[in-house]
Amino acid sequence: MGIHPLELRRQGNRPLWVVFWLWGVLASHLLFGLVLAAYRYVATPTFGLMLIGFLAYTVWILTAVWRNASNVRNPVYGQIARFLTVAWALNAVLVSGFLFLGHIGTVDAPLPLPF
């Protein structure tokens, strides 16, 4: 019997380093940098949509890392990647919430960007 297509979907086929470092770390930081750069220049509804997009990407990357965590020589690295990605996701939710509150004026604005 062959492997069911949903099983392939559950088990990722990408190298973990690509999913974690390129899609997770690099792309997430670039996306969050764009959100921060737009903080003072967009209306609150637009900013809220940007944060929702960032959080949706965070959920996607969390799922992708989880599915590809076994694609390493040493299984410990997969578990570390899962732990770090869950921590990143929790941090992303909290920071996004506080940034949104700051944007609507409920809390003080974040530190100014250096550019």
Summary of the structure (lengths in Angstrom):
residues: 115
radius of gyration: 17.0
end to end distance: 58.8
largest distance: 60.1
contacts: 300
relative contact order: 0.16
helix: 72%
strand: 0%
